[in-house]
Amino acid sequence: MKGIDEKELKKSYPHLHEEVDGNSGVPREDGCHRVSAIKLDRGRGYDPSVLDFIQRCSTDEEAMEIVCFMEKRGEISRAYAASLKRRISEHGVRSFGAKRLPGYYERTLR
């Protein structure tokens, strides 16, 4: 662990140490074993791009709003925003891929 050594973590937070270490092996009431912390952190730190947001849109108008918003915030360049807007107006929002439904990241990061 960063910022605290393993002995200190084990002494101060024994249950947290067991979960992080993955050695608890203690079944829950429902009979399942605990999931290791590594599995749960697969998606941590992922920063979605403008394309990820566009794929969540239902209509071309929503996608245009996303592009304008991200351009206004300075997250994408003016030229990139113009090319995205052109693609949306000419080919539609589905040209970026299928619509990402709620739970998409939970399903794909398992």
C-alpha positions as CSV (number, residue, x, y, z in Angstrom):
1,M,0.0,0.0,0.0
2,K,1.1,3.5,-0.7
3,G,1.6,5.9,2.3
4,I,1.4,3.2,5.0
5,D,3.5,0.1,5.5
6,E,1.9,-3.3,5.6
7,K,2.7,-3.9,9.3
8,E,1.0,-0.6,10.3
9,L,-2.0,-1.4,8.2
10,K,-2.3,-4.9,9.7
11,K,-2.0,-3.5,13.2
12,S,-4.3,-0.5,12.9
13,Y,-6.9,-2.0,10.5
14,P,-6.8,-5.8,10.6
15,H,-10.1,-6.3,8.7
16,L,-9.1,-3.9,6.0
17,H,-5.8,-5.7,5.7
18,E,-7.5,-9.0,5.3
19,E,-9.8,-7.6,2.5
20,V,-6.9,-6.0,0.6
21,D,-4.7,-9.0,1.1
22,G,-7.4,-11.3,-0.1
23,N,-6.5,-14.0,2.5
24,S,-9.7,-13.8,4.6
25,G,-11.3,-16.8,3.0
26,V,-14.2,-16.2,5.3
27,P,-17.5,-17.1,3.6
28,R,-20.4,-14.6,3.9
29,E,-23.7,-15.6,5.2
30,D,-24.9,-16.5,1.7
31,G,-22.0,-19.0,1.3
32,C,-20.0,-16.9,-1.2
33,H,-16.4,-15.9,-0.5
34,R,-15.3,-12.3,-0.5
35,V,-14.1,-10.8,-3.8
36,S,-10.5,-9.7,-3.9
37,A,-9.9,-5.9,-4.0
38,I,-8.0,-6.3,-7.3
39,K,-11.1,-7.5,-9.1
40,L,-13.1,-4.5,-7.8
41,D,-10.5,-1.9,-8.8
42,R,-10.3,-2.8,-12.5
43,G,-12.2,0.3,-13.7
44,R,-10.8,2.7,-11.1
45,G,-9.2,5.7,-12.6
46,Y,-10.9,5.3,-16.0
47,D,-11.6,8.7,-17.5
48,P,-14.3,8.5,-20.2
49,S,-13.7,10.3,-23.5
50,V,-16.1,12.3,-25.5
51,L,-16.8,9.2,-27.6
52,D,-17.9,7.3,-24.4
53,F,-20.4,10.0,-23.6
54,I,-21.7,10.2,-27.2
55,Q,-22.3,6.4,-27.2
56,R,-24.6,6.9,-24.2
57,C,-26.8,9.4,-26.1
58,S,-30.2,8.5,-27.5
59,T,-30.5,11.3,-30.1
60,D,-28.3,13.3,-32.4
61,E,-29.3,16.5,-30.4
62,E,-28.0,15.0,-27.2
63,A,-24.7,14.1,-28.8
64,M,-24.4,17.7,-30.2
65,E,-25.0,19.0,-26.7
66,I,-22.2,16.8,-25.3
67,V,-19.7,17.9,-28.0
68,C,-20.6,21.6,-27.4
69,F,-20.3,21.2,-23.6
70,M,-16.9,19.5,-23.8
71,E,-15.6,22.0,-26.3
72,K,-16.8,24.9,-24.0
73,R,-14.9,23.3,-21.1
74,G,-11.8,22.9,-23.2
75,E,-11.7,19.1,-22.9
76,I,-11.7,18.8,-26.7
77,S,-10.3,21.1,-29.4
78,R,-12.4,23.3,-31.6
79,A,-11.3,21.3,-34.7
80,Y,-12.1,17.9,-33.1
81,A,-15.5,19.2,-32.0
82,A,-16.2,20.4,-35.6
83,S,-15.3,17.0,-37.0
84,L,-17.5,15.3,-34.4
85,K,-20.4,17.6,-35.1
86,R,-20.1,17.0,-38.9
87,R,-20.1,13.2,-38.3
88,I,-23.1,13.4,-36.1
89,S,-25.1,15.6,-38.6
90,E,-24.1,13.4,-41.6
91,H,-24.1,9.9,-40.2
92,G,-26.0,10.1,-36.9
93,V,-25.1,9.3,-33.3
94,R,-25.1,5.5,-34.0
95,S,-22.2,5.9,-36.3
96,F,-20.1,6.0,-33.1
97,G,-21.3,2.5,-32.0
98,A,-24.2,0.9,-30.3
99,K,-25.9,2.7,-27.4
100,R,-24.3,2.0,-24.1
101,L,-27.0,1.1,-21.6
102,P,-26.9,1.5,-17.9
103,G,-24.6,-1.1,-16.3
104,Y,-22.3,-1.2,-19.4
105,Y,-19.1,-0.7,-17.5
106,E,-20.0,-3.1,-14.7
107,R,-20.6,-5.8,-17.3
108,T,-17.5,-5.1,-19.4
109,L,-15.1,-4.7,-16.4
110,R,-15.9,-8.0,-14.8
